């Protein structure tokens, strides 16, 4: 994400509560993934949870980009 896109997300987040919630969710999921990735070993259950978090993070990112694209057109 470049600086221009970040600035646009910050601006649109103030106007769009859905976008703000998605950005907050994406950041929270990123923090969870960072924490899990620092662990030297993940149990099979933890690895499954990590994969679920990755999918949720990607879904949030896709929705964020959809909202941005709709605003730019």
N, CA, C and O of each residue as an XYZ file, in Angstrom:
292
protein
N       0.846     -1.166      0.000
C       0.000      0.000      0.000
C       0.897      1.237      0.000
O       1.756      1.396      0.867
N       0.688      2.087     -0.963
C       1.523      3.286     -1.046
C       0.939      4.409     -0.177
O      -0.161      4.282      0.362
N       1.676      5.485     -0.054
C       1.289      6.595      0.821
C      -0.007      7.250      0.354
O      -0.826      7.664      1.175
N      -0.193      7.344     -0.950
C      -1.409      7.954     -1.505
C      -2.639      7.139     -1.129
O      -3.671      7.679     -0.731
N      -2.500      5.821     -1.268
C      -3.618      4.943     -0.940
C      -3.915      4.983      0.561
O      -5.078      4.958      0.964
N      -2.876      5.045      1.381
C      -3.051      5.131      2.825
C      -3.789      6.412      3.202
O      -4.685      6.395      4.046
N      -3.409      7.510      2.579
C      -4.061      8.793      2.854
C      -5.531      8.742      2.440
O      -6.396      9.266      3.141
N      -5.805      8.119      1.316
C      -7.186      7.990      0.847
C      -8.005      7.140      1.821
O      -9.150      7.474      2.124
N      -7.424      6.050      2.306
C      -8.119      5.196      3.267
C      -8.400      5.973      4.551
O      -9.491      5.869      5.111
N      -7.434      6.744      5.015
C      -7.632      7.551      6.220
C      -8.771      8.548      6.027
O      -9.608      8.728      6.911
N      -8.792      9.191      4.862
C      -9.840     10.171      4.574
C     -11.204      9.495      4.477
O     -12.171      9.957      5.084
N     -11.286      8.410      3.721
C     -12.565      7.730      3.531
C     -13.068      7.062      4.804
O     -14.276      6.923      4.997
N     -12.153      6.649      5.667
C     -12.539      6.009      6.930
C     -13.344      6.959      7.810
O     -14.215      6.532      8.567
N     -13.048      8.232      7.704
C     -13.783      9.225      8.487
C     -15.214      9.373      7.988
O     -16.110      9.726      8.755
N     -15.428      9.102      6.703
C     -16.741      9.268      6.092
C     -17.531      7.962      6.025
O     -18.760      7.984      5.949
N     -16.838      6.833      6.053
C     -17.472      5.543      5.823
C     -17.225      4.615      7.026
O     -16.117      4.106      7.196
N     -18.257      4.395      7.859
C     -18.068      3.555      9.044
C     -17.707      2.095      8.707
O     -16.978      1.445      9.458
N     -18.217      1.589      7.582
C     -17.876      0.224      7.179
C     -16.382      0.116      6.876
O     -15.722     -0.835      7.294
N     -15.863      1.090      6.153
C     -14.441      1.089      5.822
C     -13.598      1.199      7.093
O     -12.589      0.506      7.229
N     -14.001      2.053      8.010
C     -13.263      2.193      9.272
C     -13.238      0.865     10.019
O     -12.195      0.460     10.533
N     -14.382      0.186     10.081
C     -14.454     -1.105     10.775
C     -13.562     -2.137     10.088
O     -12.893     -2.924     10.757
N     -13.550     -2.135      8.760
C     -12.717     -3.082      8.015
C     -11.225     -2.809      8.237
O     -10.437     -3.742      8.393
N     -10.849     -1.553      8.249
C      -9.448     -1.193      8.472
C      -9.027     -1.611      9.880
O      -7.943     -2.161     10.075
N      -9.896     -1.346     10.861
C      -9.599     -1.746     12.240
C      -9.480     -3.260     12.352
O      -8.580     -3.773     13.017
N     -10.407     -3.980     11.689
C     -10.364     -5.444     11.705
C      -9.078     -5.956     11.056
O      -8.433     -6.866     11.577
N      -8.714     -5.370      9.927
C      -7.500     -5.778      9.210
C      -6.269     -5.587     10.095
O      -5.398     -6.455     10.144
N      -6.197     -4.458     10.788
C      -5.058     -4.187     11.666
C      -5.023     -5.162     12.842
O      -3.953     -5.623     13.239
N      -6.179     -5.472     13.391
C      -6.252     -6.423     14.498
C      -5.808     -7.813     14.054
O      -5.059     -8.488     14.760
N      -6.271     -8.231     12.888
C      -5.883     -9.539     12.365
C      -4.382     -9.580     12.065
O      -3.728    -10.599     12.285
N      -3.850     -8.480     11.568
C      -2.407     -8.395     11.305
C      -1.620     -8.578     12.601
O      -0.607     -9.277     12.621
N      -2.081     -7.957     13.671
C      -1.416     -8.099     14.970
C      -1.475     -9.548     15.459
O      -0.493    -10.075     15.983
N      -2.629    -10.183     15.286
C      -2.766    -11.582     15.699
C      -1.817    -12.479     14.915
O      -1.184    -13.374     15.475
N      -1.728    -12.227     13.609
C      -0.820    -13.025     12.779
C       0.635    -12.809     13.173
O       1.416    -13.759     13.225
N       0.994    -11.568     13.448
C       2.368    -11.276     13.872
C       2.710    -12.051     15.142
O       3.796    -12.616     15.273
N       1.767    -12.064     16.063
C       1.988    -12.787     17.321
C       2.157    -14.285     17.061
O       3.051    -14.919     17.621
N       1.311    -14.834     16.225
C       1.403    -16.270     15.935
C       2.684    -16.605     15.187
O       3.286    -17.652     15.425
N       3.101    -15.734     14.293
C       4.302    -15.987     13.496
C       5.587    -15.895     14.317
O       6.627    -16.404     13.899
N       5.522    -15.255     15.469
C       6.692    -15.181     16.338
C       6.899    -16.468     17.140
O       7.974    -16.699     17.695
N       5.879    -17.283     17.191
C       5.992    -18.537     17.946
C       6.901    -19.514     17.200
O       6.827    -19.625     15.976
N       7.753    -20.218     17.934
C       8.653    -21.174     17.268
C       7.922    -22.404     16.734
O       8.381    -23.056     15.797
N       6.772    -22.711     17.351
C       6.021    -23.894     16.924
C       4.538    -23.622     17.107
O       4.117    -23.023     18.098
N       3.753    -24.070     16.137
C       2.298    -23.973     16.243
C       1.716    -25.380     16.265
O       2.097    -26.239     15.469
N       0.803    -25.595     17.175
C       0.101    -26.876     17.192
C      -0.782    -26.938     15.948
O      -1.015    -25.908     15.314
N      -1.271    -28.107     15.589
C      -2.169    -28.192     14.429
C      -3.390    -27.275     14.573
O      -3.856    -26.696     13.591
N      -3.900    -27.148     15.793
C      -5.053    -26.266     16.019
C      -4.670    -24.799     15.815
O      -5.419    -24.022     15.223
N      -3.475    -24.435     16.322
C      -3.003    -23.062     16.143
C      -2.734    -22.754     14.677
O      -3.008    -21.649     14.207
N      -2.197    -23.735     13.955
C      -1.934    -23.535     12.530
C      -3.240    -23.342     11.764
O      -3.317    -22.520     10.852
N      -4.259    -24.101     12.139
C      -5.573    -23.935     11.515
C      -6.132    -22.548     11.815
O      -6.686    -21.890     10.934
N      -5.983    -22.110     13.057
C      -6.447    -20.779     13.446
C      -5.692    -19.699     12.673
O      -6.291    -18.715     12.239
N      -4.385    -19.876     12.501
C      -3.574    -18.918     11.733
C      -4.094    -18.811     10.302
O      -4.183    -17.716      9.746
N      -4.432    -19.946      9.714
C      -4.956    -19.939      8.340
C      -6.310    -19.241      8.266
O      -6.588    -18.535      7.297
N      -7.150    -19.427      9.270
C      -8.443    -18.734      9.308
C      -8.243    -17.229      9.418
O      -8.938    -16.450      8.766
N      -7.288    -16.832     10.249
C      -6.990    -15.406     10.407
C      -6.483    -14.830      9.086
O      -6.883    -13.733      8.697
N      -5.610    -15.557      8.398
C      -5.088    -15.088      7.115
C      -6.223    -14.883      6.109
O      -6.243    -13.885      5.390
N      -7.165    -15.824      6.059
C      -8.292    -15.712      5.129
C      -9.178    -14.527      5.479
O      -9.621    -13.798      4.592
N      -9.438    -14.331      6.773
C     -10.269    -13.206      7.200
C      -9.581    -11.876      6.881
O     -10.231    -10.916      6.466
N      -8.268    -11.832      7.076
C      -7.499    -10.622      6.784
C      -7.553    -10.307      5.289
O      -7.724     -9.153      4.897
N      -7.407    -11.330      4.467
C      -7.474    -11.141      3.021
C      -8.867    -10.680      2.589
O      -8.998     -9.817      1.721
N      -9.901    -11.255      3.193
C     -11.275    -10.850      2.858
C     -11.494     -9.378      3.219
O     -12.117     -8.638      2.458
N     -10.984     -8.958      4.373
C     -11.114     -7.554      4.774
C     -10.362     -6.649      3.797
O     -10.857     -5.592      3.405
N      -9.168     -7.077      3.414
C      -8.374     -6.275      2.475
C      -9.078     -6.165      1.120
O      -9.098     -5.093      0.516
N      -9.646     -7.256      0.650
C     -10.382     -7.226     -0.619
C     -11.563     -6.267     -0.551
O     -11.807     -5.512     -1.492
N     -12.297     -6.294      0.562
C     -13.452     -5.400      0.713
C     -12.995     -3.944      0.791
O     -13.642     -3.056      0.236
N     -11.886     -3.704      1.476
C     -11.328     -2.340      1.551
C     -11.011     -1.833      0.147
O     -11.348     -0.701     -0.199
N     -10.366     -2.666     -0.653
C     -10.013     -2.258     -2.019
C     -11.258     -2.072     -2.886
O     -11.266     -1.219     -3.774
N     -12.301     -2.851     -2.644
C     -13.549     -2.679     -3.377
C     -14.171     -1.325     -3.071
O     -14.633     -0.629     -3.976
N     -14.183     -0.953     -1.805
C     -14.748      0.344     -1.395
C     -13.935      1.477     -1.999
O     -14.503      2.454     -2.487
N     -12.619      1.360     -1.974
C     -11.759      2.392     -2.546
C     -11.989      2.512     -4.053
O     -12.088      3.617     -4.585
N     -12.074      1.375     -4.729
C     -12.297      1.403     -6.185
C     -13.640      2.048     -6.520
O     -13.740      2.804     -7.486
N     -14.658      1.758     -5.740
C     -15.976      2.347     -5.978
C     -15.932      3.865     -5.776
O     -16.611      4.609     -6.483
N     -15.142      4.309     -4.825
C     -15.029      5.745     -4.577
C     -14.266      6.451     -5.674
O     -14.580      7.593     -6.013
N     -13.262      5.786     -6.237
C     -12.434      6.394     -7.261
C     -13.110      6.453     -8.619
O     -12.697      7.225     -9.485
N     -14.142      5.648     -8.813
C     -14.791      5.655    -10.139
C     -15.961      6.595    -10.204
O     -16.604      6.710    -11.247
